[in-house]
Amino acid sequence: MTDEPTPERAAPPAAKPTRRLDARSLRGLAHPLRMSIFELLRLDGPATATLLAERLGENTGTISWHLRHLAEHGFIEEETGRGTKRERWWRTVNVTNVLNTADFRDDPDARGAVSVFTHELLRQHFDRVTHYLGEEWEDEWRNAGTISDWRDLRMTPDQLRALNEELAAVIARHLPSPGAEPAPDAEPAPDALPVVVQLQSFPRREHGSP
C-alpha cells in the first residue's frame, strides 16, 4: 500500500509509523471529496489547492477548505519551504493509517462514517480498474497486468488471515527497503511506471438451491 486506510488490514512490517484511526479521525476523512483529494496526494505527490481543483473539477475555495480539514485530522501537512502564503503545497503525512471496522461495532455514531468510507474506498478501487481498461496501452503493458479472481477456495478465518499475510509479504519484497541507502542499481528502469496492486479477499455466504 500505501497510506490508504483499509478495513481489517494488518499493518505492514516496519515500513512506516502506523496510526490506528479512531472515530474522530475517521469522520475527518470519510467524505467523498476529501477521500479523492487524499488519494491524489498519495498517488501523485504534493499539490496545491489550484492543481487539485483543476483535476477534480471543483472550485479552489472548496478544495482549500477540505485540505485544511484533512490537515486538522492529521492526514496531510503543508510542505514547508515551498509555495507562498496564497498558494500552499500539501502532502500526505508519512504514516500508515490503519482502520479496523471492529473498533466501531458498538459505536452507532460512527457507523455512518464507516459506511461512507468503505463505499468510497471501493468506488476508488473500481474506478482505477475501469480507467485502466479504458486507456490505450501497448501490448507489453496490457499483457503484464491482470484482473483475476479465484472462487474455488474454502478456508477457515485463520487460513484466510494467513493467505492475506503471505500475499502482503510477497508485495513487501518488491517495495524499497525502509531507511536503506539506495544501491547504484536500485533506481527504477527507464521504462518503469507506477504500479497499483489491489487485493480484495473476503468470505462469501453460500446460497442453497431453491
N, C-alpha and C positions, 0 to 999 in steps of 0.2 A: 504494500500500500504505500502507504500514503498516509496523509494526515486525516483522511476521511474517516469520521466516526462510523463504525459498523456494528449493527446489533449482534450481540453474542460473540463477538470476535475476541480471540486471545491477543494479548499484547505481543508484538514482535520481539524477538530476543535482542536485548541490548542495543537497539538501533537508536532510539531517541528517548528522552524522558516521556513518561506517559501521564495522562490526566484522565481520571475516570469522571465522566460527565455526571453532574448532579441535576436536579430538576431545574434549578435556575439557569445553569449554563445551557441545558438542552432547550429551554424555552427561548434563550437568546439566539439559538441557531435555527430552530425549527420554523422557518419561514421560506417559502419558495424562492423569493428573490435573494434573500441572504444566503441561502444554500447555493444558488447559482453564482453569486459573487465569490463565495468561498471556493467553489470548485474551479473557477477561472484563475484565481490567485494560486491555487495549488498546482494546477496543470501548467500554467504559462508564466508563473513568476510574478514579481511585483508589478503593480499598475496604479494609475491614478483614477480618480472618480470619472474623469472625462473619457479615458480609454475604456473603462468598464461600461460606461453609459452607451458608448458607440456600439460596443459588442452586444449589449443586452437590449438595445432599443429603448432605453429609459432616459429620463432627464437627469442631469448631473446632480441636482439637488436631492433627488430621491436616493440616488446611489450613495451620495455623501452621508446621508442620514443613516443608511443601513451599514455603511462602513464604520461609522462611529459606534453603532450598536454592537457590531462584531468585535470591535476593539475593546469595548467596555466589558464584554464577556470573555476576553482572553483568547479569541480565535485568531485575530490578526493584530499587527502592530505597525506603527509608522516606521518607514525606512529612513532613519536619521541621516542627515548629511546629503540628502538628495531632494530635489524639488524646492518649492517655495512655500510661503505661508498660504498662498492661494491655491497652490497645486501640489498637494502632498502625495507621496508614494506610499503604498501599503503592501505589506507582505504577510504571509501566514507565520504564526508563531511556531518555532521549531520544537514541536511537541506532538506526540501521537495521542489523539483523543480516542478514548475507549468508551463505548456505550454498551451497557448490559441492561437490556429491557427488563430483566427480572428485578432490578433495583426499584422499579416504579410499579410493580404489580399491585401494591397496596396503597398507591397514591393516586386517587381518582383525578386530582387536579392536574397531574402530569400526563394522563393518558392521551389527551388531545395533542400535546406536543410530540409524544412518541409516535402517534399515528401520522401526523404531518411529516415528521422526519423520515419515517420508514417509507412512506409512499413517495415522497420526493426523492429519496435516495434511489429507490427502484426505478423511478422515471429517468433519473440521470443515467443509470446503468443502461436502460433500454435505449435512450437517445444516443448514447455513444455507439452502440451497435448499429442502429439504423443510419446514423451519419456515415459510419464506415462503409456500410453496404451501398449507400447512395453515392459515394465518391468514386472517382476514377483512380484505379491503382494498377501499376504494372503487374504482369502475371507473377513476377518474382515475389512481390509483397502479398498479392492476393492468395497465392498458394502457401505462403508461410503462416498466415493467420488461420484461425479455426473457430467455428461455433459448434460446439459439440454437447451432447448430453448422454448420460448413461442411465438406463431405467431398470436394470436387472439386479440391483443391489438390495439386499436385506440385511440390516445392521441393528445392533443394539446402540443405545446412546454412547456408550464407551467406544464402540467401534467407529461410529460416525465422528466422534471427537478426535480419535486417533488419525482417521483419514484426513481431517482438516489440518491437523498438526503436521502430518507428513507433507501435504501439499504446500503448506506455508514454508516448511523447511526447504523445499525444492526452489521456491521463488527466492528465498533469502540467499541461496547460493549464487544467485545472479545479480544481487544488489551489491553496490560498493560497500566495502567493509567500513563500518563507522569508526571515524577517528584515525584510520590508517593513512599513511602517506601514499599518494598515488604513484604507482610504478610507472616507469617510462612507457611501457607498452599497455598501460591501463586506460589510455584515452580512447573514447569511442571511435569506431571506424568512421571514415569519411562518409560512408553511405548509411550510417546508423540513424534511426529515427526514434522518437519517444514511443514506448510501447505501453499499453494499458492491459493489465491482466485482471479479469473479473471472474469471480468464483461465487456461485450460489449452490449451497448444498443444504438440504433440508428434508425432513421426513414427509411422507405423503400418506394421508389416511386412505385406507382401502375402502372401495365401494363395491359391495356384493352385487351379483346379478339379480335382477328383479324376479 
